[in-house]
Amino acid sequence: MSRKDDFFAHIEKGYATKGDFISMGAAMLEGETVTNALVKIPLKTLNRHGLIAGATGTGKTKTLQVLAENLSDKGIPVLLMDLKGDLSGLAQPSPGHAKIDERHEKIGFPFTAKKFPVEILSLSEQDGVKLRATVSEFGPILLSRILNLTVTQEGIVAVIFKYCDDHKLPLLDLKDFKKVLQYATGEGKKEFEKSYGRIATSSTGAILRKVIELEQQGADLFFGEKSFDVNDLTRIDENGRGMISILRLTDIQDRPKLFSTFMLSLLAEVYATFPEQGDSERPELILFIDEAHLIFKEASKALLDQIESIVKLIRSKGIGLYFVTQNPTDVPNAVLAQLGLKVQHALRAFTAKDRKAIKLTAENYPISEYYDTKEVLTSLGIGEALISALDEKGRPTPLAATLLRAPMSRMDILTKKELKEVIDNSRLVHKYNETIDRESAYEMLNEKIEKAEAKAKKEETRSSGRSRSTSTRSRSTRQNPVVKVLTSATFIRGVLGILKKVMR
């Protein structure tokens, strides 16, 4: 048996599946594609998370597109974070090309052009279904970690939430939270001290500055109503295909704190909402986080711990997380260790630091008798990648340098007209795009303060009136000195004595 035949048998056995799967492409040996040596990812292991990495221009976005398309075809909903704005083409079929047909002929199955059901979401003022969450939904712990607060400041935030719960004050947006924070050391200082202990003005001032910093990154658009229901991410269209929700983030690339705030709140909400299902035959939802380094770059130690915990636990809810970034070293080791599927596009060795990163990356993959992993990492072409996955029993599959299949949808963005048509046809736009500003903590506390001030003013007026009345009575009862002399007992006795003598 030739080396090529050995390799074919090696790949066929390593990627054999009993259940449903996604074909990523065909394995390559010594730079040549081995037709029908298909690299298949079992649906059963897709909730074990994954990584798509590689240098700029090596095809990461197209790999993400291929995965999203095939998941949708299998009836699995997908959420894509689109920071570069180049994923909207999923809503239109590929125009096709001779090179695409040639690629698929090498892989071993024909190319089919398709469009997919797409929902456009937005965190900012861009067009699309608005994603929002209330401050109450975050809770004191998550909000404190996002704001990177000290232990003392975390305690104050917990007291703020407790006060609002006790007094039925809804915390919906950041102006609600800021108002209660100011009230705690202002008009309501005595009330807080009596029930919850003394709160230092310096601490509330520090928290307020952190909130303002978050607002400056656009968080005031994210916090509020109507809250987005994460169950709307799991919709299936009339043809049984999973909905592909594309979150447009092109205008928040320079606002990593807002991005990480949203991501953490979304993961926490999904974890709290979805039921436990253990190891099922297929995932409930797959999330692709493009430019994943933005989450970890600005994250505090407490925030990283929170992300790591969610990554470890959310798998049991049937949720798969896929991080897309340039270098695997962008992802913390604790998170990297949880990723079952790794799709590694080419890396470039321009500096000593790059060569060190390539060496570390190579060590994350299974040893293969067919590849020198470090060498392959720098020689892969566009649309080629090293793949290592988990089989149906959770064991690592053989390392395979893979010629990846082409996306079935358009590898370009939608025109403005096409984008408007997708948004206009959305069932969720009317549900979430109405701005609601109902009475909440801000309005209630303002009303309470106004009533207290009116009452104090009334008491002051009444007190002032009593003081003037007392003064008037005091003046009216004070006798004139002449009258006092004329009415004195001594004067009267003297007058009577004189009269008596006259009468005699």
ZAMARGU-4260 file (C-alpha; in steps of 0.2 Angstrom, whole numbers, plus 5000, padded with zeros to 4 digits):
<rodrens>
0) 5000/5000/5000 | 5007/5017/4995 | 5009/5032/5007 | 4995/5040/4999 | 4983/5025/5002
5) 4989/5024/5020 | 4985/5042/5022 | 4968/5040/5014 | 4964/5025/5026 | 4971/5035/5041
10) 4959/5050/5037 | 4944/5039/5033 | 4946/5030/5049 | 4949/5045/5060 | 4935/5055/5054
15) 4922/5041/5052 | 4905/5045/5060 | 4889/5036/5064 | 4878/5052/5067 | 4876/5067/5056
20) 4891/5078/5052 | 4897/5093/5042 | 4910/5091/5028 | 4924/5104/5029 | 4934/5098/5014
25) 4947/5085/5009 | 4963/5081/5017 | 4980/5086/5009 | 4996/5076/5009 | 5013/5084/5003
30) 5003/5099/4996 | 4991/5089/4985 | 4973/5086/4989 | 4967/5068/4992 | 4950/5067/4984
35) 4936/5060/4995 | 4948/5060/5010 | 4934/5070/5019 | 4937/5079/5035 | 4920/5078/5044
40) 4915/5086/5060 | 4901/5077/5070 | 4886/5087/5075 | 4887/5079/5092 | 4903/5087/5097
45) 4900/5104/5090 | 4895/5110/5108 | 4913/5107/5113 | 4918/5124/5107 | 4931/5129/5094
50) 4944/5140/5087 | 4947/5148/5069 | 4964/5156/5068 | 4976/5162/5055 | 4985/5178/5048
55) 4975/5191/5039 | 4969/5186/5022 | 4971/5167/5024 | 4952/5164/5024 | 4946/5164/5042
60) 4930/5173/5038 | 4926/5161/5023 | 4928/5146/5035 | 4917/5154/5047 | 4904/5157/5033
65) 4906/5138/5028 | 4902/5133/5046 | 4887/5144/5048 | 4880/5139/5031 | 4881/5120/5035
70) 4875/5122/5053 | 4860/5132/5046 | 4857/5118/5033 | 4856/5105/5047 | 4843/5115/5057
75) 4855/5123/5069 | 4853/5142/5073 | 4869/5152/5072 | 4874/5169/5079 | 4889/5178/5071
80) 4898/5193/5077 | 4902/5203/5062 | 4916/5216/5066 | 4922/5219/5049 | 4905/5220/5040
85) 4908/5206/5027 | 4896/5192/5032 | 4880/5199/5026 | 4882/5190/5009 | 4875/5175/5018
90) 4858/5181/5013 | 4862/5179/4994 | 4868/5164/4984 | 4885/5163/4977 | 4887/5168/4959
95) 4898/5153/4956 | 4915/5153/4948 | 4926/5140/4938 | 4939/5140/4952 | 4926/5135/4965
100) 4920/5121/4953 | 4938/5116/4952 | 4941/5116/4970 | 4926/5105/4974 | 4931/5093/4960
105) 4947/5090/4970 | 4938/5088/4986 | 4926/5075/4979 | 4908/5083/4979 | 4899/5096/4968
110) 4897/5114/4973 | 4879/5121/4976 | 4875/5139/4977 | 4862/5144/4991 | 4856/5159/5001
115) 4852/5157/5019 | 4839/5164/5031 | 4847/5179/5039 | 4843/5191/5053 | 4852/5208/5055
120) 4855/5213/5073 | 4863/5229/5080 | 4870/5235/5096 | 4871/5253/5091 | 4862/5266/5080
125) 4865/5255/5064 | 4850/5248/5056 | 4844/5231/5062 | 4835/5223/5077 | 4841/5232/5092
130) 4849/5221/5106 | 4846/5228/5124 | 4847/5222/5141 | 4842/5230/5158 | 4854/5234/5172
135) 4843/5222/5183 | 4846/5208/5172 | 4865/5210/5174 | 4864/5209/5192 | 4877/5216/5205
140) 4891/5203/5202 | 4891/5204/5183 | 4890/5223/5183 | 4904/5225/5196 | 4915/5214/5186
145) 4912/5223/5170 | 4916/5240/5179 | 4931/5232/5186 | 4927/5237/5204 | 4936/5234/5220
150) 4928/5223/5234 | 4922/5238/5244 | 4914/5245/5228 | 4906/5228/5224 | 4898/5228/5241
155) 4891/5246/5237 | 4883/5240/5221 | 4876/5225/5230 | 4868/5237/5242 | 4861/5248/5228
160) 4853/5232/5220 | 4846/5227/5237 | 4839/5244/5240 | 4830/5244/5223 | 4823/5227/5226
165) 4816/5232/5244 | 4808/5248/5237 | 4802/5241/5220 | 4813/5253/5210 | 4816/5245/5193
170) 4834/5247/5187 | 4832/5248/5168 | 4846/5259/5161 | 4862/5267/5167 | 4853/5283/5172
175) 4843/5273/5184 | 4859/5266/5192 | 4867/5283/5193 | 4852/5291/5201 | 4852/5278/5215
180) 4870/5279/5217 | 4869/5298/5219 | 4854/5297/5231 | 4863/5285/5242 | 4875/5298/5247
185) 4864/5313/5244 | 4846/5315/5249 | 4844/5297/5254 | 4860/5297/5265 | 4851/5295/5282
190) 4839/5282/5274 | 4853/5271/5268 | 4863/5273/5284 | 4848/5267/5294 | 4845/5251/5284
195) 4861/5247/5275 | 4875/5256/5284 | 4886/5271/5279 | 4891/5273/5261 | 4907/5283/5257
200) 4905/5297/5245 | 4922/5293/5238 | 4917/5275/5234 | 4901/5281/5225 | 4911/5294/5215
205) 4923/5281/5209 | 4909/5269/5204 | 4901/5284/5195 | 4916/5287/5185 | 4917/5269/5179
210) 4899/5270/5173 | 4902/5286/5164 | 4917/5278/5155 | 4906/5263/5150 | 4893/5276/5144
215) 4906/5284/5133 | 4909/5268/5124 | 4890/5268/5119 | 4883/5257/5133 | 4869/5269/5136
220) 4862/5262/5119 | 4863/5244/5125 | 4856/5246/5143 | 4837/5248/5143 | 4821/5241/5136
225) 4814/5231/5127 | 4826/5217/5133 | 4831/5205/5119 | 4824/5187/5122 | 4839/5175/5118
230) 4826/5162/5113 | 4824/5172/5097 | 4841/5167/5092 | 4835/5149/5091 | 4822/5151/5077
235) 4820/5139/5063 | 4813/5145/5046 | 4799/5137/5036 | 4811/5126/5027 | 4818/5118/5043
240) 4835/5128/5042 | 4842/5137/5057 | 4841/5156/5057 | 4858/5165/5055 | 4858/5180/5066
245) 4872/5193/5061 | 4877/5206/5074 | 4884/5221/5065 | 4898/5228/5075 | 4908/5238/5062
250) 4906/5254/5072 | 4912/5247/5089 | 4929/5240/5085 | 4937/5254/5095 | 4925/5251/5110
255) 4931/5234/5117 | 4923/5237/5134 | 4905/5238/5126 | 4909/5223/5115 | 4915/5212/5131
260) 4900/5219/5141 | 4888/5213/5128 | 4896/5196/5125 | 4897/5193/5144 | 4879/5198/5147
265) 4873/5187/5132 | 4883/5172/5138 | 4876/5174/5155 | 4858/5176/5149 | 4860/5161/5138
270) 4867/5150/5152 | 4853/5156/5164 | 4839/5153/5151 | 4843/5137/5142 | 4839/5120/5150
275) 4852/5107/5154 | 4853/5094/5141 | 4870/5086/5143 | 4878/5077/5128 | 4864/5078/5115
280) 4866/5073/5096 | 4866/5091/5090 | 4869/5108/5098 | 4855/5121/5101 | 4864/5136/5096
285) 4882/5140/5090 | 4890/5157/5093 | 4905/5164/5082 | 4915/5178/5091 | 4925/5186/5077
290) 4940/5197/5083 | 4939/5187/5099 | 4955/5196/5106 | 4944/5211/5109 | 4935/5202/5123
295) 4951/5197/5131 | 4962/5212/5128 | 4953/5224/5140 | 4946/5211/5152 | 4950/5212/5170
300) 4956/5196/5180 | 4938/5195/5187 | 4930/5197/5170 | 4942/5183/5163 | 4937/5172/5177
305) 4919/5174/5173 | 4921/5171/5154 | 4931/5155/5158 | 4918/5149/5170 | 4904/5151/5157
310) 4914/5143/5143 | 4917/5128/5154 | 4898/5127/5159 | 4888/5132/5144 | 4892/5116/5134
315) 4880/5107/5145 | 4866/5119/5138 | 4869/5113/5121 | 4879/5129/5116 | 4895/5130/5106
320) 4907/5145/5106 | 4919/5148/5092 | 4932/5161/5094 | 4939/5169/5078 | 4956/5178/5079
325) 4973/5180/5071 | 4983/5170/5083 | 4979/5156/5096 | 4989/5165/5109 | 4976/5179/5109
330) 4965/5167/5118 | 4969/5163/5137 | 4976/5145/5140 | 4961/5141/5151 | 4949/5145/5137
335) 4960/5137/5124 | 4960/5121/5134 | 4941/5119/5132 | 4941/5121/5113 | 4937/5104/5104
340) 4938/5110/5086 | 4953/5119/5080 | 4954/5126/5062 | 4971/5134/5060 | 4975/5144/5044
345) 4992/5150/5039 | 5003/5160/5051 | 5017/5171/5045 | 5034/5171/5053 | 5041/5189/5050
350) 5049/5191/5067 | 5056/5181/5081 | 5040/5184/5091 | 5030/5176/5076 | 5042/5161/5076
355) 5039/5158/5094 | 5020/5160/5092 | 5021/5147/5078 | 5031/5135/5089 | 5018/5137/5103
360) 5003/5135/5091 | 5011/5119/5084 | 5012/5111/5101 | 4993/5113/5103 | 4990/5100/5089
365) 4991/5081/5089 | 5008/5074/5083 | 5006/5067/5066 | 5018/5056/5056 | 5012/5064/5040
370) 5016/5082/5044 | 5029/5093/5051 | 5016/5105/5060 | 5028/5120/5061 | 5032/5119/5043
375) 5014/5116/5037 | 5008/5131/5047 | 5019/5143/5037 | 5016/5135/5020 | 4996/5134/5019
380) 4988/5143/5005 | 4972/5153/5005 | 4957/5142/5009 | 4968/5129/5017 | 4969/5125/5035
385) 4975/5112/5048 | 4960/5104/5057 | 4959/5094/5073 | 4942/5090/5080 | 4934/5078/5092
390) 4926/5062/5086 | 4909/5056/5093 | 4918/5048/5108 | 4926/5064/5112 | 4944/5059/5106
395) 4955/5070/5095 | 4954/5066/5077 | 4970/5065/5066 | 4978/5081/5061 | 4973/5085/5043
400) 4979/5099/5032 | 4963/5102/5023 | 4958/5110/5006 | 4942/5119/5013 | 4925/5119/5003
405) 4919/5136/4996 | 4905/5145/5004 | 4888/5142/4996 | 4882/5160/4998 | 4890/5176/4992
410) 4908/5180/4997 | 4904/5198/4998 | 4893/5211/5007 | 4875/5215/5003 | 4871/5231/4994
415) 4861/5245/5004 | 4845/5240/4995 | 4848/5221/4998 | 4852/5225/5017 | 4836/5236/5018
420) 4826/5222/5011 | 4832/5209/5024 | 4829/5221/5038 | 4811/5226/5032 | 4806/5208/5031
425) 4812/5204/5048 | 4799/5198/5061 | 4809/5205/5075 | 4811/5223/5070 | 4794/5228/5076
430) 4796/5218/5092 | 4812/5226/5098 | 4815/5243/5089 | 4802/5253/5099 | 4811/5263/5112
435) 4802/5261/5129 | 4806/5273/5144 | 4794/5268/5157 | 4794/5274/5175 | 4809/5267/5184
440) 4821/5271/5198 | 4826/5288/5190 | 4809/5295/5189 | 4803/5287/5205 | 4817/5294/5215
445) 4815/5311/5207 | 4797/5311/5212 | 4802/5305/5230 | 4815/5319/5231 | 4803/5332/5225
450) 4789/5327/5237 | 4802/5328/5251 | 4808/5345/5246 | 4790/5351/5245 | 4786/5344/5262
455) 4801/5352/5269 | 4797/5369/5261 | 4779/5368/5268 | 4786/5364/5286 | 4798/5378/5284
460) 4784/5390/5279 | 4773/5384/5293 | 4787/5386/5306 | 4790/5403/5300 | 4772/5408/5301
465) 4771/5402/5319 | 4787/5412/5323 | 4779/5428/5317 | 4763/5425/5326 | 4772/5422/5343
470) 4782/5438/5340 | 4766/5448/5337 | 4757/5442/5352 | 4773/5445/5362 | 4773/5463/5356
475) 4754/5466/5359 | 4755/5460/5377 | 4770/5471/5382 | 4763/5486/5392 | 4767/5504/5388
480) 4778/5511/5402 | 4766/5525/5406 | 4751/5513/5407 | 4762/5502/5418 | 4765/5516/5430
485) 4747/5522/5430 | 4741/5504/5433 | 4753/5499/5446 | 4747/5495/5464 | 4759/5508/5472
490) 4752/5522/5461 | 4734/5517/5464 | 4737/5516/5483 | 4745/5534/5483 | 4730/5541/5473
495) 4717/5533/5485 | 4727/5540/5500 | 4726/5557/5493 | 4707/5555/5489 | 4704/5549/5507
500) 4712/5565/5514 | 4703/5576/5502 | 4686/5568/5508 | 4690/5570/5526
</rodrens>
